Amino acid sequence: MASGVKSRVKLPRRVTAGEVIPIKTLITHRMESGQRVDEAGAVIPRAIIHRFTCHFEDEAVVDIEVHPGIATNPFFEFRARVPRSGVFRFAWYDDDGAVYTDSQAVEVV
């Protein structure tokens, strides 16, 4: 598990039924492509977030496959329709096998 990894999620907490809301996510991660070398000439191993998912309750909202060309601290912004009150669950999958998760509840008013 990489050190210093922290996720951030921003979305409205209260919405109306059927509203399409913006969701913004960011994870602090140094993201190493595996194509650079260190001072000794050894290849620095690849270390990236290679997949990001978002689910609303048990329904998939997004499932993104990430490649080495992505920047440090990946930021994803997307929209989702909220049919009822529930919880959005987010997961970032690291090359080292770690899975970083976050969740946020939304209330339909």
Phi, psi and omega in degrees: 000128179292148179270154177074014181277128180218133179261152175223136181228136178228122175203159179296142180274332181232130183219172173263154181302131179085357181292142174264122185244151173278141176233129179239132178228148177215142174229132177280117182202133187290337175052095177254125187287339184086009182249356179262163176240154178274185182299332180275356180090003179277143179292131176281123184300146177298136178210091181229160165282113187260354179205144176227134177229154173222133177233143169253113189054241180258007184260128179291134176257307175219152174215106188248128173267126185252144182243167186302342181285355182286151183285165172301148179055066184302134180242129176236135175230132180207175180240150179215144176274136181252106183280334185198171175297144180177192184237130170272133178241133184241143178217133176245126184256121183266152177302332182279005178097349179289147174234120179260130185235158175207161176210156178209131180276149175232134180250127175273126181246000000 
